[in-house]
C-alpha cells in the first residue's frame, strides 16, 4: 500500500535491514550510471472511489513481512 510519503530505495533498504535485526550493509555499484529514485505511492484514488485507506504503516508492514519470512525460513530465530 502507499503511504503518500516518498522514501528512497536506500532508506527503504536501511529500514528493512533495521527492522529485520540483521547486520548487513547496502552495497552501491558506482560503476553503473544511476539516478536518485524515490518511491511514493498514493492511495487517494482507492480512498476516493472505494473508501479504502491503509490500516498498516510501512514499518508495521515490514515487521509483519519479516516475522512471516522468519517463520517460513528460519523458525528458530523467532525466539531471539
mmCIF file of the N, C-alpha and C atoms, coordinates in Angstrom:
data_MODEL
# 
_entry.id   MODEL 
# 
loop_
_atom_site.group_PDB 
_atom_site.id 
_atom_site.type_symbol 
_atom_site.label_atom_id 
_atom_site.label_alt_id 
_atom_site.label_comp_id 
_atom_site.label_asym_id 
_atom_site.label_entity_id 
_atom_site.label_seq_id 
_atom_site.pdbx_PDB_ins_code 
_atom_site.Cartn_x 
_atom_site.Cartn_y 
_atom_site.Cartn_z 
_atom_site.occupancy 
_atom_site.B_iso_or_equiv 
_atom_site.pdbx_formal_charge 
_atom_site.auth_seq_id 
_atom_site.auth_comp_id 
_atom_site.auth_asym_id 
_atom_site.auth_atom_id 
_atom_site.pdbx_PDB_model_num 
ATOM 1   N N  . UNK A 1 1  ? 0.844   -1.176  0.000   1.00 0.00 ? 1  UNK A N  1 
ATOM 2   C CA . UNK A 1 1  ? 0.000   0.000   0.000   1.00 0.00 ? 1  UNK A CA 1 
ATOM 3   C C  . UNK A 1 1  ? 0.886   1.235   0.000   1.00 0.00 ? 1  UNK A C  1 
ATOM 4   N N  . UNK A 1 2  ? 0.353   2.314   -0.379  1.00 0.00 ? 2  UNK A N  1 
ATOM 5   C CA . UNK A 1 2  ? 1.107   3.549   -0.407  1.00 0.00 ? 2  UNK A CA 1 
ATOM 6   C C  . UNK A 1 2  ? 0.941   4.339   0.873   1.00 0.00 ? 2  UNK A C  1 
ATOM 7   N N  . UNK A 1 3  ? 1.998   5.049   1.215   1.00 0.00 ? 3  UNK A N  1 
ATOM 8   C CA . UNK A 1 3  ? 1.934   5.891   2.403   1.00 0.00 ? 3  UNK A CA 1 
ATOM 9   C C  . UNK A 1 3  ? 1.689   7.339   2.025   1.00 0.00 ? 3  UNK A C  1 
ATOM 10  N N  . UNK A 1 4  ? 1.915   7.669   0.754   1.00 0.00 ? 4  UNK A N  1 
ATOM 11  C CA . UNK A 1 4  ? 1.807   9.047   0.318   1.00 0.00 ? 4  UNK A CA 1 
ATOM 12  C C  . UNK A 1 4  ? 3.066   9.837   0.595   1.00 0.00 ? 4  UNK A C  1 
ATOM 13  N N  . UNK A 1 5  ? 3.999   9.274   1.348   1.00 0.00 ? 5  UNK A N  1 
ATOM 14  C CA . UNK A 1 5  ? 5.260   9.941   1.654   1.00 0.00 ? 5  UNK A CA 1 
ATOM 15  C C  . UNK A 1 5  ? 6.388   9.262   0.881   1.00 0.00 ? 5  UNK A C  1 
ATOM 16  N N  . UNK A 1 6  ? 7.211   10.035  0.197   1.00 0.00 ? 6  UNK A N  1 
ATOM 17  C CA . UNK A 1 6  ? 8.299   9.417   -0.570  1.00 0.00 ? 6  UNK A CA 1 
ATOM 18  C C  . UNK A 1 6  ? 9.372   8.826   0.331   1.00 0.00 ? 6  UNK A C  1 
ATOM 19  N N  . UNK A 1 7  ? 10.009  7.769   -0.159  1.00 0.00 ? 7  UNK A N  1 
ATOM 20  C CA . UNK A 1 7  ? 11.139  7.152   0.536   1.00 0.00 ? 7  UNK A CA 1 
ATOM 21  C C  . UNK A 1 7  ? 12.115  6.688   -0.534  1.00 0.00 ? 7  UNK A C  1 
ATOM 22  N N  . UNK A 1 8  ? 13.390  6.917   -0.308  1.00 0.00 ? 8  UNK A N  1 
ATOM 23  C CA . UNK A 1 8  ? 14.395  6.497   -1.281  1.00 0.00 ? 8  UNK A CA 1 
ATOM 24  C C  . UNK A 1 8  ? 14.606  4.985   -1.181  1.00 0.00 ? 8  UNK A C  1 
ATOM 25  N N  . UNK A 1 9  ? 15.113  4.418   -2.251  1.00 0.00 ? 9  UNK A N  1 
ATOM 26  C CA . UNK A 1 9  ? 15.421  2.992   -2.257  1.00 0.00 ? 9  UNK A CA 1 
ATOM 27  C C  . UNK A 1 9  ? 16.426  2.682   -1.146  1.00 0.00 ? 9  UNK A C  1 
ATOM 28  N N  . UNK A 1 10 ? 17.422  3.545   -0.980  1.00 0.00 ? 10 UNK A N  1 
ATOM 29  C CA . UNK A 1 10 ? 18.423  3.339   0.065   1.00 0.00 ? 10 UNK A CA 1 
ATOM 30  C C  . UNK A 1 10 ? 17.784  3.378   1.452   1.00 0.00 ? 10 UNK A C  1 
ATOM 31  N N  . UNK A 1 11 ? 16.919  4.364   1.707   1.00 0.00 ? 11 UNK A N  1 
ATOM 32  C CA . UNK A 1 11 ? 16.262  4.458   3.010   1.00 0.00 ? 11 UNK A CA 1 
ATOM 33  C C  . UNK A 1 11 ? 15.347  3.264   3.260   1.00 0.00 ? 11 UNK A C  1 
ATOM 34  N N  . UNK A 1 12 ? 14.669  2.792   2.206   1.00 0.00 ? 12 UNK A N  1 
ATOM 35  C CA . UNK A 1 12 ? 13.817  1.610   2.338   1.00 0.00 ? 12 UNK A CA 1 
ATOM 36  C C  . UNK A 1 12 ? 14.660  0.388   2.692   1.00 0.00 ? 12 UNK A C  1 
ATOM 37  N N  . UNK A 1 13 ? 15.789  0.227   2.009   1.00 0.00 ? 13 UNK A N  1 
ATOM 38  C CA . UNK A 1 13 ? 16.682  -0.901  2.306   1.00 0.00 ? 13 UNK A CA 1 
ATOM 39  C C  . UNK A 1 13 ? 17.182  -0.813  3.739   1.00 0.00 ? 13 UNK A C  1 
ATOM 40  N N  . UNK A 1 14 ? 17.566  0.372   4.179   1.00 0.00 ? 14 UNK A N  1 
ATOM 41  C CA . UNK A 1 14 ? 18.047  0.548   5.553   1.00 0.00 ? 14 UNK A CA 1 
ATOM 42  C C  . UNK A 1 14 ? 16.954  0.217   6.573   1.00 0.00 ? 14 UNK A C  1 
ATOM 43  N N  . UNK A 1 15 ? 15.720  0.620   6.275   1.00 0.00 ? 15 UNK A N  1 
ATOM 44  C CA . UNK A 1 15 ? 14.598  0.328   7.169   1.00 0.00 ? 15 UNK A CA 1 
ATOM 45  C C  . UNK A 1 15 ? 14.353  -1.173  7.269   1.00 0.00 ? 15 UNK A C  1 
ATOM 46  N N  . UNK A 1 16 ? 14.414  -1.862  6.140   1.00 0.00 ? 16 UNK A N  1 
ATOM 47  C CA . UNK A 1 16 ? 14.222  -3.318  6.136   1.00 0.00 ? 16 UNK A CA 1 
ATOM 48  C C  . UNK A 1 16 ? 15.332  -3.991  6.938   1.00 0.00 ? 16 UNK A C  1 
ATOM 49  N N  . UNK A 1 17 ? 16.572  -3.557  6.741   1.00 0.00 ? 17 UNK A N  1 
ATOM 50  C CA . UNK A 1 17 ? 17.702  -4.130  7.487   1.00 0.00 ? 17 UNK A CA 1 
ATOM 51  C C  . UNK A 1 17 ? 17.516  -3.896  8.981   1.00 0.00 ? 17 UNK A C  1 
ATOM 52  N N  . UNK A 1 18 ? 17.164  -2.672  9.342   1.00 0.00 ? 18 UNK A N  1 
ATOM 53  C CA . UNK A 1 18 ? 16.975  -2.335  10.756  1.00 0.00 ? 18 UNK A CA 1 
ATOM 54  C C  . UNK A 1 18 ? 15.875  -3.178  11.378  1.00 0.00 ? 18 UNK A C  1 
ATOM 55  N N  . UNK A 1 19 ? 14.721  -3.247  10.722  1.00 0.00 ? 19 UNK A N  1 
ATOM 56  C CA . UNK A 1 19 ? 13.570  -3.951  11.292  1.00 0.00 ? 19 UNK A CA 1 
ATOM 57  C C  . UNK A 1 19 ? 13.782  -5.459  11.314  1.00 0.00 ? 19 UNK A C  1 
ATOM 58  N N  . UNK A 1 20 ? 14.651  -5.980  10.449  1.00 0.00 ? 20 UNK A N  1 
ATOM 59  C CA . UNK A 1 20 ? 14.900  -7.420  10.408  1.00 0.00 ? 20 UNK A CA 1 
ATOM 60  C C  . UNK A 1 20 ? 15.901  -7.853  11.476  1.00 0.00 ? 20 UNK A C  1 
ATOM 61  N N  . UNK A 1 21 ? 16.613  -6.888  12.031  1.00 0.00 ? 21 UNK A N  1 
ATOM 62  C CA . UNK A 1 21 ? 17.604  -7.229  13.041  1.00 0.00 ? 21 UNK A CA 1 
ATOM 63  C C  . UNK A 1 21 ? 18.891  -7.773  12.457  1.00 0.00 ? 21 UNK A C  1 
ATOM 64  N N  . UNK A 1 22 ? 19.048  -7.674  11.164  1.00 0.00 ? 22 UNK A N  1 
ATOM 65  C CA . UNK A 1 22 ? 20.255  -8.169  10.510  1.00 0.00 ? 22 UNK A CA 1 
ATOM 66  C C  . UNK A 1 22 ? 21.356  -7.118  10.578  1.00 0.00 ? 22 UNK A C  1 
ATOM 67  N N  . UNK A 1 23 ? 22.574  -7.570  10.447  1.00 0.00 ? 23 UNK A N  1 
ATOM 68  C CA . UNK A 1 23 ? 23.688  -6.627  10.370  1.00 0.00 ? 23 UNK A CA 1 
ATOM 69  C C  . UNK A 1 23 ? 24.266  -6.721  8.960   1.00 0.00 ? 23 UNK A C  1 
ATOM 70  N N  . UNK A 1 24 ? 23.621  -6.035  8.055   1.00 0.00 ? 24 UNK A N  1 
ATOM 71  C CA . UNK A 1 24 ? 24.016  -6.016  6.651   1.00 0.00 ? 24 UNK A CA 1 
ATOM 72  C C  . UNK A 1 24 ? 24.366  -4.598  6.247   1.00 0.00 ? 24 UNK A C  1 
ATOM 73  N N  . UNK A 1 25 ? 25.128  -4.486  5.184   1.00 0.00 ? 25 UNK A N  1 
ATOM 74  C CA . UNK A 1 25 ? 25.416  -3.184  4.623   1.00 0.00 ? 25 UNK A CA 1 
ATOM 75  C C  . UNK A 1 25 ? 24.925  -3.161  3.186   1.00 0.00 ? 25 UNK A C  1 
ATOM 76  N N  . UNK A 1 26 ? 24.345  -2.053  2.795   1.00 0.00 ? 26 UNK A N  1 
ATOM 77  C CA . UNK A 1 26 ? 23.898  -1.882  1.417   1.00 0.00 ? 26 UNK A CA 1 
ATOM 78  C C  . UNK A 1 26 ? 25.127  -1.627  0.554   1.00 0.00 ? 26 UNK A C  1 
ATOM 79  N N  . UNK A 1 27 ? 25.225  -2.361  -0.521  1.00 0.00 ? 27 UNK A N  1 
ATOM 80  C CA . UNK A 1 27 ? 26.332  -2.147  -1.457  1.00 0.00 ? 27 UNK A CA 1 
ATOM 81  C C  . UNK A 1 27 ? 25.837  -1.316  -2.622  1.00 0.00 ? 27 UNK A C  1 
ATOM 82  N N  . UNK A 1 28 ? 26.638  -0.358  -3.006  1.00 0.00 ? 28 UNK A N  1 
ATOM 83  C CA . UNK A 1 28 ? 26.309  0.506   -4.132  1.00 0.00 ? 28 UNK A CA 1 
ATOM 84  C C  . UNK A 1 28 ? 27.261  0.186   -5.274  1.00 0.00 ? 28 UNK A C  1 
ATOM 85  N N  . UNK A 1 29 ? 26.727  0.079   -6.459  1.00 0.00 ? 29 UNK A N  1 
ATOM 86  C CA . UNK A 1 29 ? 27.541  -0.175  -7.641  1.00 0.00 ? 29 UNK A CA 1 
ATOM 87  C C  . UNK A 1 29 ? 27.745  1.150   -8.364  1.00 0.00 ? 29 UNK A C  1 
ATOM 88  N N  . UNK A 1 30 ? 28.866  1.783   -8.083  1.00 0.00 ? 30 UNK A N  1 
ATOM 89  C CA . UNK A 1 30 ? 29.140  3.098   -8.657  1.00 0.00 ? 30 UNK A CA 1 
ATOM 90  C C  . UNK A 1 30 ? 29.679  3.019   -10.078 1.00 0.00 ? 30 UNK A C  1 
ATOM 91  N N  . UNK A 1 31 ? 29.835  1.795   -10.612 1.00 0.00 ? 31 UNK A N  1 
ATOM 92  C CA . UNK A 1 31 ? 30.320  1.660   -11.978 1.00 0.00 ? 31 UNK A CA 1 
ATOM 93  C C  . UNK A 1 31 ? 29.197  1.849   -12.991 1.00 0.00 ? 31 UNK A C  1 
ATOM 94  N N  . UNK A 1 32 ? 27.969  1.816   -12.513 1.00 0.00 ? 32 UNK A N  1 
ATOM 95  C CA . UNK A 1 32 ? 26.819  1.972   -13.398 1.00 0.00 ? 32 UNK A CA 1 
ATOM 96  C C  . UNK A 1 32 ? 26.180  3.328   -13.159 1.00 0.00 ? 32 UNK A C  1 
ATOM 97  N N  . UNK A 1 33 ? 25.735  3.972   -14.243 1.00 0.00 ? 33 UNK A N  1 
ATOM 98  C CA . UNK A 1 33 ? 25.067  5.261   -14.056 1.00 0.00 ? 33 UNK A CA 1 
ATOM 99  C C  . UNK A 1 33 ? 23.765  5.064   -13.283 1.00 0.00 ? 33 UNK A C  1 
ATOM 100 N N  . UNK A 1 34 ? 23.491  5.984   -12.405 1.00 0.00 ? 34 UNK A N  1 
ATOM 101 C CA . UNK A 1 34 ? 22.263  5.866   -11.636 1.00 0.00 ? 34 UNK A CA 1 
ATOM 102 C C  . UNK A 1 34 ? 21.654  7.244   -11.433 1.00 0.00 ? 34 UNK A C  1 
ATOM 103 N N  . UNK A 1 35 ? 20.393  7.213   -11.131 1.00 0.00 ? 35 UNK A N  1 
ATOM 104 C CA . UNK A 1 35 ? 19.694  8.442   -10.790 1.00 0.00 ? 35 UNK A CA 1 
ATOM 105 C C  . UNK A 1 35 ? 19.017  8.201   -9.447  1.00 0.00 ? 35 UNK A C  1 
ATOM 106 N N  . UNK A 1 36 ? 18.911  9.235   -8.649  1.00 0.00 ? 36 UNK A N  1 
ATOM 107 C CA . UNK A 1 36 ? 18.211  9.028   -7.369  1.00 0.00 ? 36 UNK A CA 1 
ATOM 108 C C  . UNK A 1 36 ? 16.772  8.597   -7.611  1.00 0.00 ? 36 UNK A C  1 
ATOM 109 N N  . UNK A 1 37 ? 16.351  7.583   -6.915  1.00 0.00 ? 37 UNK A N  1 
ATOM 110 C CA . UNK A 1 37 ? 14.989  7.084   -7.072  1.00 0.00 ? 37 UNK A CA 1 
ATOM 111 C C  . UNK A 1 37 ? 14.280  7.183   -5.734  1.00 0.00 ? 37 UNK A C  1 
ATOM 112 N N  . UNK A 1 38 ? 13.170  7.856   -5.729  1.00 0.00 ? 38 UNK A N  1 
ATOM 113 C CA . UNK A 1 38 ? 12.311  7.917   -4.553  1.00 0.00 ? 38 UNK A CA 1 
ATOM 114 C C  . UNK A 1 38 ? 10.987  7.271   -4.917  1.00 0.00 ? 38 UNK A C  1 
ATOM 115 N N  . UNK A 1 39 ? 10.480  6.467   -4.027  1.00 0.00 ? 39 UNK A N  1 
ATOM 116 C CA . UNK A 1 39 ? 9.191   5.824   -4.241  1.00 0.00 ? 39 UNK A CA 1 
ATOM 117 C C  . UNK A 1 39 ? 8.120   6.592   -3.483  1.00 0.00 ? 39 UNK A C  1 
ATOM 118 N N  . UNK A 1 40 ? 7.028   6.841   -4.152  1.00 0.00 ? 40 UNK A N  1 
ATOM 119 C CA . UNK A 1 40 ? 5.900   7.482   -3.490  1.00 0.00 ? 40 UNK A CA 1 
ATOM 120 C C  . UNK A 1 40 ? 4.632   6.960   -4.142  1.00 0.00 ? 40 UNK A C  1 
ATOM 121 N N  . UNK A 1 41 ? 3.817   6.297   -3.359  1.00 0.00 ? 41 UNK A N  1 
ATOM 122 C CA . UNK A 1 41 ? 2.574   5.728   -3.868  1.00 0.00 ? 41 UNK A CA 1 
ATOM 123 C C  . UNK A 1 41 ? 1.415   6.383   -3.141  1.00 0.00 ? 41 UNK A C  1 
ATOM 124 N N  . UNK A 1 42 ? 0.463   6.833   -3.920  1.00 0.00 ? 42 UNK A N  1 
ATOM 125 C CA . UNK A 1 42 ? -0.710  7.474   -3.334  1.00 0.00 ? 42 UNK A CA 1 
ATOM 126 C C  . UNK A 1 42 ? -1.883  6.502   -3.345  1.00 0.00 ? 42 UNK A C  1 
ATOM 127 N N  . UNK A 1 43 ? -2.628  6.495   -2.274  1.00 0.00 ? 43 UNK A N  1 
ATOM 128 C CA . UNK A 1 43 ? -3.832  5.666   -2.203  1.00 0.00 ? 43 UNK A CA 1 
ATOM 129 C C  . UNK A 1 43 ? -5.079  6.534   -2.349  1.00 0.00 ? 43 UNK A C  1 
ATOM 130 N N  . UNK A 1 44 ? -4.915  7.772   -2.808  1.00 0.00 ? 44 UNK A N  1 
ATOM 131 C CA . UNK A 1 44 ? -6.027  8.728   -2.883  1.00 0.00 ? 44 UNK A CA 1 
ATOM 132 C C  . UNK A 1 44 ? -7.186  8.210   -3.741  1.00 0.00 ? 44 UNK A C  1 
ATOM 133 N N  . UNK A 1 45 ? -6.882  7.589   -4.880  1.00 0.00 ? 45 UNK A N  1 
ATOM 134 C CA . UNK A 1 45 ? -7.956  7.107   -5.755  1.00 0.00 ? 45 UNK A CA 1 
ATOM 135 C C  . UNK A 1 45 ? -8.725  5.968   -5.092  1.00 0.00 ? 45 UNK A C  1 
ATOM 136 N N  . UNK A 1 46 ? -8.025  5.042   -4.455  1.00 0.00 ? 46 UNK A N  1 
ATOM 137 C CA . UNK A 1 46 ? -8.702  3.938   -3.759  1.00 0.00 ? 46 UNK A CA 1 
ATOM 138 C C  . UNK A 1 46 ? -9.557  4.479   -2.618  1.00 0.00 ? 46 UNK A C  1 
ATOM 139 N N  . UNK A 1 47 ? -9.056  5.496   -1.943  1.00 0.00 ? 47 UNK A N  1 
ATOM 140 C CA . UNK A 1 47 ? -9.818  6.087   -0.852  1.00 0.00 ? 47 UNK A CA 1 
ATOM 141 C C  . UNK A 1 47 ? -11.064 6.798   -1.391  1.00 0.00 ? 47 UNK A C  1 
ATOM 142 N N  . UNK A 1 48 ? -10.865 7.535   -2.471  1.00 0.00 ? 48 UNK A N  1 
ATOM 143 C CA . UNK A 1 48 ? -11.967 8.294   -3.064  1.00 0.00 ? 48 UNK A CA 1 
ATOM 144 C C  . UNK A 1 48 ? -13.034 7.374   -3.667  1.00 0.00 ? 48 UNK A C  1 
ATOM 145 N N  . UNK A 1 49 ? -12.609 6.375   -4.410  1.00 0.00 ? 49 UNK A N  1 
ATOM 146 C CA . UNK A 1 49 ? -13.558 5.543   -5.145  1.00 0.00 ? 49 UNK A CA 1 
ATOM 147 C C  . UNK A 1 49 ? -14.054 4.325   -4.355  1.00 0.00 ? 49 UNK A C  1 
ATOM 148 N N  . UNK A 1 50 ? -13.256 3.842   -3.430  1.00 0.00 ? 50 UNK A N  1 
ATOM 149 C CA . UNK A 1 50 ? -13.625 2.621   -2.705  1.00 0.00 ? 50 UNK A CA 1 
ATOM 150 C C  . UNK A 1 50 ? -13.792 2.836   -1.204  1.00 0.00 ? 50 UNK A C  1 
ATOM 151 N N  . UNK A 1 51 ? -13.408 4.011   -0.740  1.00 0.00 ? 51 UNK A N  1 
ATOM 152 C CA . UNK A 1 51 ? -13.470 4.269   0.693   1.00 0.00 ? 51 UNK A CA 1 
ATOM 153 C C  . UNK A 1 51 ? -12.401 3.512   1.471   1.00 0.00 ? 51 UNK A C  1 
ATOM 154 N N  . UNK A 1 52 ? -11.337 3.101   0.768   1.00 0.00 ? 52 UNK A N  1 
ATOM 155 C CA . UNK A 1 52 ? -10.282 2.305   1.379   1.00 0.00 ? 52 UNK A CA 1 
ATOM 156 C C  . UNK A 1 52 ? -9.115  3.195   1.784   1.00 0.00 ? 52 UNK A C  1 
ATOM 157 N N  . UNK A 1 53 ? -8.543  2.918   2.917   1.00 0.00 ? 53 UNK A N  1 
ATOM 158 C CA . UNK A 1 53 ? -7.291  3.554   3.312   1.00 0.00 ? 53 UNK A CA 1 
ATOM 159 C C  . UNK A 1 53 ? -6.458  2.515   4.058   1.00 0.00 ? 53 UNK A C  1 
ATOM 160 N N  . UNK A 1 54 ? -5.146  2.639   4.006   1.00 0.00 ? 54 UNK A N  1 
ATOM 161 C CA . UNK A 1 54 ? -4.297  1.630   4.646   1.00 0.00 ? 54 UNK A CA 1 
ATOM 162 C C  . UNK A 1 54 ? -4.475  1.621   6.155   1.00 0.00 ? 54 UNK A C  1 
ATOM 163 N N  . UNK A 1 55 ? -4.422  0.442   6.722   1.00 0.00 ? 55 UNK A N  1 
ATOM 164 C CA . UNK A 1 55 ? -4.521  0.271   8.169   1.00 0.00 ? 55 UNK A CA 1 
ATOM 165 C C  . UNK A 1 55 ? -3.169  -0.097  8.777   1.00 0.00 ? 55 UNK A C  1 
ATOM 166 N N  . UNK A 1 56 ? -2.188  -0.295  7.926   1.00 0.00 ? 56 UNK A N  1 
ATOM 167 C CA . UNK A 1 56 ? -0.860  -0.707  8.346   1.00 0.00 ? 56 UNK A CA 1 
ATOM 168 C C  . UNK A 1 56 ? 0.164   0.301   7.835   1.00 0.00 ? 56 UNK A C  1 
ATOM 169 N N  . UNK A 1 57 ? 1.054   0.747   8.705   1.00 0.00 ? 57 UNK A N  1 
ATOM 170 C CA . UNK A 1 57 ? 2.115   1.657   8.281   1.00 0.00 ? 57 UNK A CA 1 
ATOM 171 C C  . UNK A 1 57 ? 3.199   0.877   7.547   1.00 0.00 ? 57 UNK A C  1 
ATOM 172 N N  . UNK A 1 58 ? 4.084   1.582   6.899   1.00 0.00 ? 58 UNK A N  1 
ATOM 173 C CA . UNK A 1 58 ? 5.196   0.932   6.208   1.00 0.00 ? 58 UNK A CA 1 
ATOM 174 C C  . UNK A 1 58 ? 6.018   0.103   7.190   1.00 0.00 ? 58 UNK A C  1 
ATOM 175 N N  . UNK A 1 59 ? 6.351   0.667   8.327   1.00 0.00 ? 59 UNK A N  1 
ATOM 176 C CA . UNK A 1 59 ? 7.147   -0.052  9.323   1.00 0.00 ? 59 UNK A CA 1 
ATOM 177 C C  . UNK A 1 59 ? 6.412   -1.281  9.840   1.00 0.00 ? 59 UNK A C  1 
ATOM 178 N N  . UNK A 1 60 ? 5.112   -1.161  10.116  1.00 0.00 ? 60 UNK A N  1 
ATOM 179 C CA . UNK A 1 60 ? 4.336   -2.321  10.566  1.00 0.00 ? 60 UNK A CA 1 
ATOM 180 C C  . UNK A 1 60 ? 4.302   -3.397  9.483   1.00 0.00 ? 60 UNK A C  1 
ATOM 181 N N  . UNK A 1 61 ? 4.162   -2.991  8.240   1.00 0.00 ? 61 UNK A N  1 
ATOM 182 C CA . UNK A 1 61 ? 4.149   -3.948  7.134   1.00 0.00 ? 61 UNK A CA 1 
ATOM 183 C C  . UNK A 1 61 ? 5.468   -4.673  6.992   1.00 0.00 ? 61 UNK A C  1 
ATOM 184 N N  . UNK A 1 62 ? 6.563   -3.941  7.158   1.00 0.00 ? 62 UNK A N  1 
ATOM 185 C CA . UNK A 1 62 ? 7.879   -4.573  7.115   1.00 0.00 ? 62 UNK A CA 1 
ATOM 186 C C  . UNK A 1 62 ? 8.021   -5.547  8.278   1.00 0.00 ? 62 UNK A C  1 
ATOM 187 N N  . UNK A 1 63 ? 7.597   -5.131  9.474   1.00 0.00 ? 63 UNK A N  1 
ATOM 188 C CA . UNK A 1 63 ? 7.668   -6.025  10.640  1.00 0.00 ? 63 UNK A CA 1 
ATOM 189 C C  . UNK A 1 63 ? 6.870   -7.304  10.409  1.00 0.00 ? 63 UNK A C  1 
ATOM 190 N N  . UNK A 1 64 ? 5.667   -7.186  9.861   1.00 0.00 ? 64 UNK A N  1 
ATOM 191 C CA . UNK A 1 64 ? 4.846   -8.370  9.584   1.00 0.00 ? 64 UNK A CA 1 
ATOM 192 C C  . UNK A 1 64 ? 5.511   -9.268  8.551   1.00 0.00 ? 64 UNK A C  1 
ATOM 193 N N  . UNK A 1 65 ? 6.111   -8.668  7.533   1.00 0.00 ? 65 UNK A N  1 
ATOM 194 C CA . UNK A 1 65 ? 6.791   -9.435  6.483   1.00 0.00 ? 65 UNK A CA 1 
ATOM 195 C C  . UNK A 1 65 ? 8.008   -10.151 7.050   1.00 0.00 ? 65 UNK A C  1 
ATOM 196 N N  . UNK A 1 66 ? 8.790   -9.469  7.879   1.00 0.00 ? 66 UNK A N  1 
ATOM 197 C CA . UNK A 1 66 ? 9.968   -10.082 8.497   1.00 0.00 ? 66 UNK A CA 1 
ATOM 198 C C  . UNK A 1 66 ? 9.543   -11.251 9.382   1.00 0.00 ? 66 UNK A C  1 
ATOM 199 N N  . UNK A 1 67 ? 8.497   -11.068 10.165  1.00 0.00 ? 67 UNK A N  1 
ATOM 200 C CA . UNK A 1 67 ? 8.005   -12.151 11.031  1.00 0.00 ? 67 UNK A CA 1 
ATOM 201 C C  . UNK A 1 67 ? 7.558   -13.337 10.199  1.00 0.00 ? 67 UNK A C  1 
ATOM 202 N N  . UNK A 1 68 ? 6.827   -13.082 9.122   1.00 0.00 ? 68 UNK A N  1 
ATOM 203 C CA . UNK A 1 68 ? 6.383   -14.174 8.242   1.00 0.00 ? 68 UNK A CA 1 
ATOM 204 C C  . UNK A 1 68 ? 7.578   -14.879 7.635   1.00 0.00 ? 68 UNK A C  1 
ATOM 205 N N  . UNK A 1 69 ? 8.544   -14.098 7.121   1.00 0.00 ? 69 UNK A N  1 
ATOM 206 C CA . UNK A 1 69 ? 9.719   -14.681 6.465   1.00 0.00 ? 69 UNK A CA 1 
ATOM 207 C C  . UNK A 1 69 ? 10.495  -15.554 7.444   1.00 0.00 ? 69 UNK A C  1 
ATOM 208 N N  . UNK A 1 70 ? 10.702  -15.043 8.653   1.00 0.00 ? 70 UNK A N  1 
ATOM 209 C CA . UNK A 1 70 ? 11.435  -15.831 9.652   1.00 0.00 ? 70 UNK A CA 1 
ATOM 210 C C  . UNK A 1 70 ? 10.690  -17.123 9.986   1.00 0.00 ? 70 UNK A C  1 
ATOM 211 N N  . UNK A 1 71 ? 9.358   -17.045 10.082  1.00 0.00 ? 71 UNK A N  1 
ATOM 212 C CA . UNK A 1 71 ? 8.568   -18.242 10.382  1.00 0.00 ? 71 UNK A CA 1 
ATOM 213 C C  . UNK A 1 71 ? 8.682   -19.279 9.258   1.00 0.00 ? 71 UNK A C  1 
ATOM 214 N N  . UNK A 1 72 ? 8.803   -18.816 8.025   1.00 0.00 ? 72 UNK A N  1 
ATOM 215 C CA . UNK A 1 72 ? 8.885   -19.722 6.874   1.00 0.00 ? 72 UNK A CA 1 
ATOM 216 C C  . UNK A 1 72 ? 10.277  -20.316 6.716   1.00 0.00 ? 72 UNK A C  1 
ATOM 217 N N  . UNK A 1 73 ? 11.290  -19.482 6.876   1.00 0.00 ? 73 UNK A N  1 
ATOM 218 C CA . UNK A 1 73 ? 12.641  -19.899 6.514   1.00 0.00 ? 73 UNK A CA 1 
ATOM 219 C C  . UNK A 1 73 ? 13.600  -20.052 7.690   1.00 0.00 ? 73 UNK A C  1 
ATOM 220 N N  . UNK A 1 74 ? 13.291  -19.432 8.810   1.00 0.00 ? 74 UNK A N  1 
ATOM 221 C CA . UNK A 1 74 ? 14.155  -19.507 9.981   1.00 0.00 ? 74 UNK A CA 1 
ATOM 222 C C  . UNK A 1 74 ? 13.300  -19.539 11.249  1.00 0.00 ? 74 UNK A C  1 
ATOM 223 N N  . UNK A 1 75 ? 12.497  -20.581 11.415  1.00 0.00 ? 75 UNK A N  1 
ATOM 224 C CA . UNK A 1 75 ? 11.561  -20.613 12.553  1.00 0.00 ? 75 UNK A CA 1 
ATOM 225 C C  . UNK A 1 75 ? 12.240  -20.527 13.915  1.00 0.00 ? 75 UNK A C  1 
ATOM 226 N N  . UNK A 1 76 ? 13.459  -20.982 14.052  1.00 0.00 ? 76 UNK A N  1 
ATOM 227 C CA . UNK A 1 76 ? 14.160  -20.929 15.340  1.00 0.00 ? 76 UNK A CA 1 
ATOM 228 C C  . UNK A 1 76 ? 14.604  -19.516 15.687  1.00 0.00 ? 76 UNK A C  1 
ATOM 229 N N  . UNK A 1 77 ? 14.592  -18.592 14.730  1.00 0.00 ? 77 UNK A N  1 
ATOM 230 C CA . UNK A 1 77 ? 15.047  -17.229 15.002  1.00 0.00 ? 77 UNK A CA 1 
ATOM 231 C C  . UNK A 1 77 ? 13.950  -16.382 15.641  1.00 0.00 ? 77 UNK A C  1 
ATOM 232 N N  . UNK A 1 78 ? 12.721  -16.887 15.695  1.00 0.00 ? 78 UNK A N  1 
ATOM 233 C CA . UNK A 1 78 ? 11.619  -16.098 16.248  1.00 0.00 ? 78 UNK A CA 1 
ATOM 234 C C  . UNK A 1 78 ? 11.751  -15.916 17.750  1.00 0.00 ? 78 UNK A C  1 
ATOM 235 N N  . UNK A 1 79 ? 12.460  -16.786 18.419  1.00 0.00 ? 79 UNK A N  1 
ATOM 236 C CA . UNK A 1 79 ? 12.606  -16.653 19.865  1.00 0.00 ? 79 UNK A CA 1 
ATOM 237 C C  . UNK A 1 79 ? 13.692  -15.653 20.239  1.00 0.00 ? 79 UNK A C  1 
ATOM 238 N N  . UNK A 1 80 ? 14.504  -15.236 19.286  1.00 0.00 ? 80 UNK A N  1 
ATOM 239 C CA . UNK A 1 80 ? 15.583  -14.296 19.606  1.00 0.00 ? 80 UNK A CA 1 
ATOM 240 C C  . UNK A 1 80 ? 15.224  -12.885 19.264  1.00 0.00 ? 80 UNK A C  1 
# 
